[in-house]
């Protein structure tokens, strides 16, 4: 079995073991098995780094075996400089989320942990799939464990949020399935994604395909105006669910643009780039303003995610190397920072059982160690230099200015909005005198919480101070991607 298959199936195997043998009266053992499974999943991804050749844009660690031979469907896996970091990011975030959920989940612990481990394997499968049907299978299968995580362990309106999440994302995906079948027929019976990249297509076909894929991926990102499901889902989801949703699941949509929409329909991508750029800038500015008036901390960070992902789609559709690379870097950085923000809210919620900003005030007086972490992550969310949040946004703004100064200026103003709503929340929750008895009785983070936040803090600072390893791996692939997208298929 190859490394990519191990990365996919190791967490799924441990998840299946927990479902089959885990019981509620063995919660402690279940948690340890889940942690071992998550660590094993991370361990099998680590050899990918030294074995990756940064000098080529070709797919690496390729595995291929027949799956549904009658329709020429293959179990075909591989990664390049675009998908590499998302495999490691998914495995890393899974470890952090298992640690984060150690004490907060007390019912059906085996099912909760199993859902996360299975979800981890499925998301890695999305990033590795080189066959259209395999991609679609993994892409849709991720909905099931996340639906259960929200619907079983969520808040008071969890059923409504779970249905909204499932229906929004499923509806767009059905149009993608139609596009995949059309490409299968046009290519003479192939589901190989690389074959589709080379397939000549008319202008009308490209436009229809572009918008079919757009329907699936824009909802997942989510882009404005199809973002309305995200705040509701984040508010109701358990802390671990919010962390994985923001850190990884939103990236599946953005990744789809790079793997399907742009290389398969390059002429349509150029023709409609103005629309994507416009929607991205609206997300960056308008949603930033919406975030400023939120009273619920989770809703504020959820809207902030929409604004940050607007930078990603903006970077992709300005069609230059620094913009596309910046979009990918922003996806990775947002994975670290958004997970950290939601886990910080979870730490407070576990103690006070409120997400309302008004319930807090002066937390620094009773939780100084925790507040230090929260300040670092707030600064990263605001895009402070030397944190992960700065690198991708700076690259995207630089790429946008190369194309159009005013576009770059509009994107740059959003950094001010990002700093405004993040620091406004930080000030009201953490600074000043102790606001009430709930805050007065708070205890600082324990060793487990310190480890969880410490891992993310190291990642945020390492990427902010020295982003070269991240960009080195993607540079050659991004250059080749741009050459392909620049060539007309007409």
N, C-alpha and C positions, 0 to 999 in steps of 0.2 A: 504493500500500500504506500502511495506517495505521500509527501509532506502535506499537500493541500487536502487530500482525502482525510489524512489524520486530523488536520486542523478543523475540518467540517464534522467528522463523525465522532471524534473523542468526546466533545461536550454532549453530543446527542446520545452517545452510549451511556454516559454517566446519568444523564437526565432520564433515560429509559430505566436504568437500574433503580433510581429513586422512586419512579412511578410504580415499578413492580414490587419493590421490597420495603420501601420506606413507610413508617407508620407514625402517627402523631405522638404516640407515647415514646418514640425514639428520636425526638426532635433534635437532641444534641448530636447524635450520631449522623442524622440526616444532614445537618449543617456541615459537619466535617467532611462527609462524602462529597457534598456539593462544592466545598472549597477545594478539595483534592481534584475533583473533576475540572473546575475552572483553572486551577494551576496547571494541570496536565494539558488542558487546551491551549494555555499560553505557552507552555514549554515546547510543544510541537511546532509552534509558529516561529520561535526564536531562531532555529537554523536557517530560516529563509533569508535572514539579513546577511550573514557572511557568504551565503551561496548565491546571492543575487548579483548579476552582472550589470553594472550601471552603464556600460558602454553600448548596449543594444536596446532597441525598442521592441524586439521580438518577444513573444510570450515565453515565459520561463516556468520551470517545474511542471511542464505540460503532462497531463494524464488523459488518455482517451480509450474508451471501451464502448462497444455497441450496447445500446439500451433498448430502444424500441426499433428493431431493425426494419420492420415493414415500412415505417415512415422515415427511415434514415435519421433517427434521433440518437444522439450519442451522449454518454457520460463523459463530457469533455471539459477539463479544467485547465486553467493556466492563469498566471498573473503577469502584469507588466508594471512599469513605473507609476501608472495611474492607480492601479488597484492594490499595490503592495501594502501601503501603510494602513489601509482600511482593515486588512486581515489582522494585523497586529493590534490595531486600535480596538477592534471588536473583542479580541481575546483578553486584552488588558482591562477594558471597562467591565467585562463579565466578572473578573476577579474582584474588582473594587465593589461591584454591586452585591456580590455574595457576602462580602465583609460588611457592607452597609446594612444588609437585611438581617443580620445575625440575630438581633434582639427584637426588632420591630415587628417581625412576622411570627405569630404564635399559633395560628390555626392553619392546618393543611400545609405544614412547612415543606413536606416532601414534594407536593404538587407545585408549590410556588417556586422552589429551587429548580425543580425539573423543567418548569416552563422557561426559566431564564437560560438554563444550559442548552435546551433544545433550540430556543430562539437564537442563541449565540452561534450554534453550528449552521443554522439556516441562513443567517445574515452573512456569514463567511462564504457560504455557498453562492449567494448572489454575487459577491465580489469576484469569485473565481470562475463562474460559469462562462463557457465559450460556445455553448449550444443554446439556441433561442428558447427551446422548450424547457431545458434544464434551468435556464435563468428564470423563466416564467414560473416554474414549479417552486423554486426557492423563494422567489419574490412574493408569490401569493401565500405560501406556507407560513411566512413570517407573521401574517395577520392572525393566525390561530392562537399561538401562545400569547401574543400581546393582547388580543381580545379577551382571553381568559384572565390574564394578569389584571387588566382594568376591571373586568366585569365581576370577578370573584373577590379581589382584595382591595378594590377601590373605595372611594368615599360614598356619601349618601346618594348621589345621582350617578352611580357607576354604570348602571344598565343603560341609561340614556347616552352616556359618554362612549361606552363600548360599542353600541349600535352605530352611533354617529361616525366613530373611527372606522368601523368595518365597512359601512355602506359607502362613505366618501371614497375610501381607497380602492374598494372593489369595483366601483362603477367605472373609474378611469382605467383600471386594469383590463376591463373587458374590451375596450377599444384597442389596447395594446395587443391583445390576443388576435383580434381581426388583422392587425398590421403584420403580426408574425406569420399568420397563415398566408396572407397575400405575398409576403417575401418568399415563403416556402415555394409557392406556385411559380413565381417569377424566376426563381433561381434554379428551376428544374428539379425541385425536390430536395433541397438542402436546408437544414436548420443551423448550419455553421455561421456564426456571426461574422467571422472574417470574410467569408464568401459574400455575405450581404453588403459588407463595406465596399466591395469591388463591383457590385451589381449596377449596370447602367439603368437609370430610371428617368422617366419623363418629368417635366416640371410639375404637372398636375399630380402625378403619383407621389412625387417627393413632398409636395405640400400636404396632401392627405395623410401620408405616413407621419410627417413631422407633427401634425396636430393630433394624430392618434396617440403617438408616444407622449406628446405634451400633456394630454389628458391624464395619462397614468403618472407621469413623473412630477408635473407641477403640483398635483394634489399632495404627493408624498413629501415634497420639499419642506413645507408647503409655500407656494407663491401666492402673493396677493392677486385676486380676491378669493381664492379657494383655501384660505388659511383658517377659516372660522372654526373648523373642528379642533384645531390644536389647543387653544386655551382651555376649552371644556375638558378635553382628554387629560391634559396636564393637571388640572385642578383635582380631578377625581382619581387619577392613577396613584398607586402607592409610590413612595419615593424612588425605589429601584426602577419601577416602570417608567417614571418620568426621566430618570437619568439615562436609561437605555434608549428611550424614544428620541430624546434630544441629541444624545451623543452619536448614535449609530443609525436609527431607522430613518431619520430625515435625510441622511446621506445617500440612502438607496435611490431616492428620486434624482438627486443631483448627479450621482454616478451614472444613472440611466441616460442622461443627456449626453455624456461623454462617450458612452458605449454604443448607443443606438441613434438618438435623434440627429446628432451633428455629423457623424461619419457616414450614416446610411443616406441621409438627405441633406448633403452639404449645400446645395443651391437654395433649398427652402430655408435652411438655417441662416444663410446670409440674408435672404430676402426678408425674413421675419425677425431678424435680430433686433430691429428697432422696437418691436413689440415686447420682446423679453427684457430688453434693457429698460424700457419704460416701466414695465411691471416691477422690475427689480428696484428701480429708484423709488417708486411709490412705496414698496415694502420697506425700504431702508429709511425713508423720511416719515411717511404717514404712520406706519406701524410704530416707529419710535415715539411719535407724539401720543399715540394711543397708550403705549406702555407707561408714559409719565403720569397718567391719571388713575392707574390701577391701585386698588387697596389691598389686593391679595398678592402675596409675594410670588406664588407660583404663576399666577396669571401674568405678572410683570415680566418674569424670566421667560415665560412662554412667548410673549410678544417680542421680547428681545431676541429670541431664537429666530423668529420670522425675519426680523430686520437683519440679523447676521447672515442668514442663508440668502437674503437678497444680494449681499456682497458676492456670494458664490456664483449665482447665476449671472450677475453683472460681469464678473471676471471671465466666465466662459464665453459669453457672446460678444466680447469686444475683440476676439480673434487675434490676440497677440500673445507671445510666449509668457510675458510676465503676468498678464491678466489671467490666463488659464492656470498657470502654476500657482498664482496667488489664490485663485478660487479653490484649488485642491488643498493648499496649505491652510486656508481658512476653514475648510471642512474638518481637517484633523484638529486644528486648534479649538474649534467650536466643540468638538467631541470632548476634549479635556475640560474646557471652561464651563460648558453648559452642564455637564455631569456634576462638576464641583459645585456649581450654584444650586442645583436641585438637592444635592446631598446636604449642603449647609442648611437649606430650608427644612430638610428632613430631620436634622439634628435638633433644631428648635421645636419642630412639630412633635417629635417624640416626647419632649419635656412639657410643653405647654398645651399641645393639641389645638393650636390655632395657627393659621397662615396669614391672618390679618396683620398688616403693618401696625395698626393701632394697638394691637395687643402687646407690643414690645416697646422698648426704649431703654437705653442705658445698659444693654447686654454686656458691654465691655467691662462693666464694674464687677460682674459676677462670673463671666466666662472670658477672661483675657486671652488665653491660648487659642480658643476657638475664634475669637474676634480677629486675631492676627491672620488666621487662614482665610476668614471671610473677607478681610480687607484685600488680601492678595488676589483672591478670585474676583472680587468686585472690580479691582483695577484692571485685571486681565479682560473682564467683560467690557470694560470701557475702552480697551485698546491701548493701555499704557505701554510705552516702549520697554523692551526687555522682558515682556510677558508674551505668551503664545498668541494672545488676542491681537497683538499689534502687527505681527509679521504678514499674515495673509491680507489684512485690510490695507496695509501700506502698499503691498504689491498690486492689489486690485486698483487702488486709487492711482498709482503710478501708471499702470496700464491704461486706465480710463483717460488720464490726462494726455497720453500719447495719441489717443484717438480724437478726443474732443475736450478742451479745457473745461467747458461748462459742465459736462458730464462728470468729470473728475471732481469739480467743485461741489456739485450736488451730492456726490458720494461722500466727500470729505466732511460736509456739514453734518452728516449723520453721526460722525464720531462725537460731535458735541452733544447730540441728542442722547447717544448711548451713554456718555459720561454723566449726563444730567439725570436720567432716570435711575441709573445704577447708584450713583452717589446720593441721590435723594432718598432712595430706599435704605442705603447703608446708614445715612445720618439718622433717620427716624427709628431704625431698629436697634442700632448698636451704640450710638453716641449719646452724650448728655447724662443727666442723673437717672437713677433707677426709677422707672415710670410706675411700677405697680408691684404687688406682692408676688405675682407669678415670676417676674424677672428677678426679684430679690431672692427667691428660693432656688434659682437655677444653679446647677453644678456644672463645672467645666467638663470638657470632653474627656472620655476615658481612653485607655490605651488602644482599643479597637478603632474608635472614631479618629484618634490621632493618626493611626496607621493609614486608614482609608483616605483621609484628607491629605496626609503627608505624601502619599504616592502621587496624587493628582497635583500637588504643589510642585513636586520635583519635575513632573512632566511639563507643567505650565512654564516653569522657569527655564528648564533645559531647552525647550523649543524656542522660547523667546530670546535667550542669550545666544544660542548657537543653532540656528535653523538649517545650517549647511547639510547635515546628513539627510534631512527630509527633502530638501530641494534637489540634491545630487541624484537621488534615486529616480526622480520624475523628469529631469531636464531633457534627456534624449527622447523619451517617450512623448513628451509634450511637443517637442520640435517635429517629430514624425507625424503626430496627430494633426498639427496645424498645416503641415504640407499636404496631408490627405484631404483635409477639410477645404483647403484653398483650391483644390482641383475640381473643376466642374464635371458633373456626370452627364450633362446635356449634349 
